[in-house]
Each structure stands twice: as C-alpha cells, then as structure tokens.
C-alpha cells in the first residue's frame, strides 16, 4: 500500500511560514528523535532563509540514546547554522533548554521592547503542541494522539522575553520516500485513514527483527526468534490473545497491538534511523 497523506489545511501552512519568516530571529524544528530525517520537512529548509535553526529531537525518551547522540553530532557538524537538542517536550526542565539556547544564538534580543521572535515548526504529531504548552506553563495549543490537530497559526508571549510563533503541522504533498512514509506511519505521525495497519506493522516487525531482536524477545517473552515478520506478528497475536474463530490469529488486532506497543515505548528505546557517516 502506498501511503499518501496531505490534508488540505496543510497547503496553507507553507504560505503562512513564508510570510512570517522575515520577522523571525530563530526557527525551531521539532523532530521525532526516533526518525529525525523522515519526521523533518524538506520545505522547511528552503523556507528558513538562513535563519539560525534549532532542531529539537523530541520523544528522546523513546529513542535509542546512543543513536540520538550521533544525530546531534551529525546535525551540528553538517550545518553551521544548526544546533540540536534532545528532549522530552512534556518535561519542563528539559523544555526550558530550548528558549535558553535561543537566547545564546540571538543575545541582543529577549529584553523589554525587543522580544526574541521564535517560530516553531514541525510535521504533525511530533510533539510541537506539547512543547508549546510546557513552555507556556498552561494549555494553549491542543494536544492529542491524533495527527494534524493544530490548524492555524498563532502568537504566544512566553512572558520571558520570548515571543513564540506557532504554525500548523505540515507534511510535503507527496510522500515519495515510501520507506520514510512507513517509518512515519509506524511512529504514529500518519492519519489512520491513510495507512494499512497490517502493512505498517509488518514493516515495523521486519525492522525490529533486524535491529532490536533482543528487545522483542524480552517484551514478548519469545523462546525463539520468529523467522520473519509474518511469523512475528502471528506470535504477538497469540501472546496477546488476538484470536478469532477457531483460534486463528486476527492479524489486524495483532498489528494494532504491535504498533501500540511500539508507539508507547513498551518494546524499548528504539531509533528507526541512524545518521550517515561524516567524512
């Protein structure tokens, strides 16, 4: 199944960002630490207009910690205008590192009459709204596990010299990289109506077998590692009681169980992507 997902409201987000960018001092791109490339948006690189960028690797508590450190080194070495932070956006102590870093990048702003103007961007369901609410100390942006909740731009005064510009989550119109699209779907960033649960679960199962087999064995108490993704999904179905008539495994319910565990971090700290080597 080809994954395509581009809700209509997202087509206006690019225009909103382009119009606001000249007034911005620092751009913050919120990424999923488990898949920093697939959860990034190529459009944002061209819209930043050489502004300093902070790549916030959110959900770091769900990602492989060593791989996340490698990503931070990669981003900062690969682009002089980029800084990177790994955080859990719901943790206030970690979230406040973001505006603090903004101040070091633009030290002449962030004072009375000269607020530090920061734009926060990101594709749906990477935790952008959670980060805003944590920084504001109250619920300003809507939060949920359903992608694409933010629908319009807004300005938020954090009352600490920082003026935050929020934008709707945007995805590019055509998810040409289907490997990346499947990673996004497995992470929970793609709408349910745009994906086939069983196909995505099989993709995730194959990846986990290859890269995190020990975590699979521990989570599902496997006596032996299944030979392939189909067998793994069937075994998870049996372990979780996802059975239909005659004791046959309900593959859809088994797929739901695997993806629910994966997205909730119950299998362990997993990274879908690793940075390329830098010469």
C-alpha positions in Angstrom: 0.0 0.0 0.0 1.3 3.5 -0.9 1.0 6.0 1.9 -0.2 9.4 0.9 -1.5 12.0 3.3 -1.8 15.7 2.7 -4.8 17.3 4.5 -6.0 20.4 2.7 -5.2 22.8 5.6 -1.5 22.0 5.3 -1.3 23.6 1.8 -1.8 27.0 3.5 0.9 26.4 6.1 3.8 26.9 3.7 2.4 30.3 2.7 1.9 31.3 6.4 5.5 30.3 7.2 7.0 32.2 4.2 5.1 35.4 5.2 6.1 35.3 8.8 9.8 34.2 8.4 11.2 37.7 7.7 10.1 38.7 11.2 11.7 35.7 12.9 15.0 35.5 14.7 15.3 31.8 15.3 13.4 28.8 13.8 12.7 25.7 15.9 12.0 22.5 14.0 10.6 19.8 16.2 11.5 16.3 15.1 10.8 12.8 16.3 14.1 11.6 17.8 13.4 8.1 16.6 13.3 9.2 12.9 14.9 12.7 12.5 15.1 12.5 8.7 11.6 11.1 8.0 10.0 13.5 10.5 11.7 16.5 9.0 10.2 18.5 6.2 12.3 19.4 3.1 10.1 22.5 2.7 11.4 24.0 6.0 15.0 24.0 4.8 14.2 26.3 1.9 11.8 28.5 4.0 14.2 29.3 6.8 16.0 32.0 4.8 19.4 31.4 6.5 17.9 31.9 10.0 19.5 30.0 12.8 17.7 26.7 13.4 17.4 24.6 16.5 16.5 21.0 15.7 14.6 19.7 18.7 14.7 15.9 18.9 11.6 15.3 20.9 10.5 12.0 22.3 14.1 11.3 23.2 12.9 9.1 26.0 11.5 6.7 23.3 14.7 6.7 21.1 17.9 4.8 21.3 20.1 7.2 23.4 23.4 6.5 21.6 21.8 6.9 18.2 20.3 10.2 19.4 23.7 11.5 20.4 25.0 10.5 17.0 22.2 12.5 15.4 23.0 15.6 17.4 26.7 15.5 16.3 25.6 14.9 12.7 23.3 17.9 12.5 25.7 20.3 14.2 28.6 19.2 12.1 26.7 19.1 8.8 25.3 22.7 9.1 27.0 25.6 10.9 23.6 27.3 11.3 22.0 24.4 13.1 22.0 23.5 16.8 20.3 20.3 18.1 18.8 19.3 21.4 17.3 16.0 22.6 14.4 16.4 25.0 11.1 15.1 26.2 8.8 18.1 25.5 6.5 17.3 28.4 9.3 17.7 30.9 9.6 21.4 31.9 13.2 21.2 32.9 14.2 19.8 29.5 11.8 22.1 27.5 13.3 25.3 29.0 16.6 24.4 27.4 15.1 25.4 24.1 14.5 29.2 24.8 17.8 29.3 26.7 19.6 28.1 23.6 17.7 30.6 21.5 19.0 33.4 23.7 22.6 32.3 23.2 22.1 32.4 19.4 20.5 35.9 19.4 21.9 37.6 22.5 20.8 41.2 21.5 17.1 40.3 21.8 14.9 38.9 24.5 14.7 42.1 26.5 11.8 44.6 27.1 10.8 46.2 23.8 12.9 43.7 21.8 11.4 40.3 22.2 13.2 37.2 20.8 10.9 36.1 18.0 10.9 32.3 17.6 9.0 30.3 15.1 8.2 26.7 16.0 7.6 24.2 13.1 7.2 20.6 12.6 5.1 17.9 10.9 2.0 16.5 12.7 2.3 14.6 15.9 6.0 15.2 16.7 5.1 17.0 20.0 5.1 20.6 18.8 1.9 21.5 20.8 3.2 19.7 23.9 6.4 21.8 23.8 4.4 25.0 23.4 2.2 24.1 26.4 5.1 23.2 28.5 7.0 26.4 27.8 3.8 28.5 28.3 3.0 26.7 31.6 -0.6 26.2 30.5 -2.6 24.6 27.8 -2.5 26.9 24.8 -2.1 24.5 21.9 -4.3 21.5 21.5 -2.6 18.2 22.2 -3.7 14.7 21.2 -2.5 11.4 19.7 -4.4 12.2 16.5 -2.1 13.9 13.9 -2.7 17.3 12.5 -4.6 18.9 15.4 -3.1 22.4 15.0 -5.0 24.1 12.2 -4.0 27.8 12.3 -1.0 30.0 13.2 -0.9 31.8 16.5 1.5 34.0 18.5 2.3 33.2 22.1 4.0 35.5 24.6 6.0 33.3 27.0 6.4 36.3 29.3 10.2 35.8 29.5 11.3 37.9 26.6 10.4 35.2 24.0 7.5 35.6 21.5 6.6 32.3 20.0 5.0 31.9 16.6 3.2 28.6 16.2 2.4 27.1 12.8 0.2 24.2 11.7 1.9 20.9 11.3 2.8 20.3 7.7 3.8 17.4 5.5 5.0 17.6 2.0 2.3 16.9 -0.7 3.7 13.6 -1.9 5.5 11.1 0.4 7.8 9.9 -2.4 10.1 8.1 0.0 7.9 5.2 1.0 10.4 3.8 3.5 10.2 7.2 5.3 6.4 7.1 4.9 6.2 3.7 6.6 8.5 4.9 9.4 6.2 7.9 10.0 3.2 5.6 10.0 4.8 3.2 12.5 5.7 6.2 14.8 2.0 7.4 14.7 2.5 10.6 12.6 0.2 9.5 9.7 -3.6 9.5 9.9 -5.3 6.2 10.3 -7.3 6.6 7.1 -4.1 6.9 5.1 -2.4 3.7 6.2 -3.0 0.0 6.3 -2.3 -1.3 9.8 -1.1 -4.7 8.8 1.3 -3.5 6.1 2.8 -0.9 8.5 3.0 -3.5 11.3 4.8 -5.9 9.0 7.2 -3.2 8.1 7.9 -2.4 11.7 8.2 -6.1 12.6 10.8 -6.7 9.9 12.8 -3.7 11.2 12.6 -4.8 14.8 13.7 -8.3 13.9 16.8 -6.9 12.1 17.8 -4.1 14.6 16.2 -4.8 18.0 15.7 -8.5 18.3 16.7 -8.6 21.9 14.1 -6.1 22.9 11.4 -8.1 21.0 12.4 -11.3 22.9 12.2 -9.5 26.2 8.9 -7.8 25.6 7.0 -10.7 24.2 8.9 -13.5 26.1 9.8 -15.3 22.9 11.6 -18.6 23.3 12.9 -18.4 19.8 13.1 -15.5 17.3 10.5 -15.9 14.6 11.9 -16.4 11.1 10.2 -13.4 9.5 7.7 -10.5 10.1 4.6 -12.6 9.3 5.6 -15.2 12.0 6.5 -12.5 14.5 3.1 -10.8 14.1 1.3 -14.1 14.4 3.3 -14.9 17.6 2.4 -11.5 19.1 -1.2 -12.2 18.2 -1.2 -15.4 20.1 0.7 -13.9 23.1 -1.9 -11.0 23.2 -5.0 -13.1 22.7 -5.8 -11.6 19.3 -7.7 -14.7 18.2 -10.7 -15.2 16.0 -12.9 -18.1 15.4 -11.2 -21.5 15.7 -8.2 -19.9 17.4 -6.9 -18.3 14.3 -4.8 -15.1 14.8 -6.6 -11.9 14.0 -3.8 -10.2 12.0 -5.4 -6.8 12.3 -5.7 -6.9 16.1 -2.1 -8.3 16.3 -0.9 -5.4 14.1 -2.7 -2.9 16.4 -1.1 -4.5 19.4 2.4 -4.3 18.0 2.1 -0.7 16.8 0.5 0.4 20.1 3.5 -1.1 22.0 6.0 0.4 19.6 4.5 3.9 19.8 4.1 3.8 23.5 7.7 2.8 24.1 6.8 -0.5 25.7 9.2 -2.5 23.5 12.1 -0.3 24.5 14.0 2.7 23.3 14.2 2.3 19.5 15.5 4.5 16.7 14.3 3.9 13.2 17.1 5.9 11.5 20.8 6.3 12.1 22.9 9.2 10.8 25.2 8.7 7.8 28.9 8.7 8.4 30.5 12.2 8.0 34.0 12.2 6.4 
